[in-house]
Amino acid sequence: MNTQHQPVTTRELLTRIKDKNHLLLDIRPIEAYNGWKIEGEHRGGHIESAVAFPLKWTGYDQWINLLKDKGLKQDSLVTVYGYDPEEAGQMANKLQEAGYKDISLYNDFMTEWTGDESLPMDRLERYHQLVYPGWLYALVQGEKPETFKGTDFAVCHSHYGYRQDYDDGHIPGAIHLDTMELESEETWNRRSPDEIRQALLKRGISKDTTVVVYGRFSHPDNRDQYPGQNAGHLGAMRCAAILLYTGVKDVRILNGGLNQWQEAGYEIATQETQPSPKSDFGTQIPARPEVFVDMPQARELLKSSDSELVSIRSWNEFIGDVSGYNYIGKTGRIPGAVFGNCGSDAYHMENYRNPDNTMRSSHEVAANWAENDIVPEKHIAFYCGTGWRASEAFWNAYLMGWPKVSVYDGGWFEWSSHPDNPVESGKPGSTAH
């Protein structure tokens, strides 16, 4: 097999990326693509128009199909780049083995591209709020990692009513955070400002605390041990949205959760960390009420041409074949809501995640949304059944820097419980009600 692939110059790459049949692959870790300066590059982020495909993903089954989903065609012109030219060559060889022929390497990303301000780069607008294991490890070791400017931090291991999840293993120094302390089990809506304040103060969290939230992804072989596939991670997204709403200035999410921490080779702890409670949160809650909308506001958003109520539910939930939950009897959707497509069911978010459960590239998510006119110029309010999946979609948009994004807190559970609210079912455009 030919392991030599044609290198291209910066000038040649600038010409190539204008070709619609060209695919530029960034094989660095996803955190580097998002904006973190992992290897001390002058500018963080990725070459504009590049597609994220870390080399490690080639270890997954059906990785070629994943590349096809990202636009790779058999006759595509492919250019590969990364930190290490040798790794880029490995990726090129794998593509050649899979039958792709026109593969080139760009080896001057570090030496030329990142240092030349005239060359187009892009990054996730709020990348610093989506942290990676190495950054969090430095933080808990007492270092001052990039973008951390505070003096006080808390790492929160999110779980839903299952303390054993924390006891079985957590990031050293992390405190446990039950989602039920921030939202009501009766309504699934956020709790009162005073209840939330007391829960956070008990954990030593004020508005000036940098809070990093994460959860555990259940694995196929231990679903019985950790009930609720993905509950930990979805719960973390939910808690993070509520923290932002309260006024905590620096809320961050560990991309890929505890699973990514362990995959990176870091140890977990089983000893409980006891936080030092605080007496003053530092601001009135909610300091950012716009993070959530309630039913009256949701009704107003439906009337406006400058807003969209977006259903982060599966197709079967959206068209009313299933409610998605054993405690929600009514099926259907809110009339006028647009489809945001979470994935296969109420407990999965495949369309918003990479194969390693890190957050999907913002370009791909935004492109999917744009097909249904979900765009940053509008006020976008996401809803699902009870707010968890909607919170994950919210964080996607918030990290992109979209200016007007919210979670409709009550979601389908609240809307469908009110007999005066209209309901639709069937495919959009049908007359089913």
PyMOL commands that set and color helices and strands:
alter all, ss='L'
color gray80, all
select helices_A, chain A and resi 10-16+30-34+55-59+63-69+85-97+109-113+127-129+133-140+164-167+179-181+193-202+231-246+257-263+289-291+295-303+315-318+350-352+362-370+388-400+411-417
alter helices_A, ss='H'
color red, helices_A
select strands_A, chain A and resi 6-7+22-26+46-47+51-52+77-81+103-105+121-122+130-131+153-159+175-178+210-214+250-254+292-293+307-311+338-339+379-383+405-408
alter strands_A, ss='S'
color yellow, strands_A
deselect
rebuild
show_as cartoon
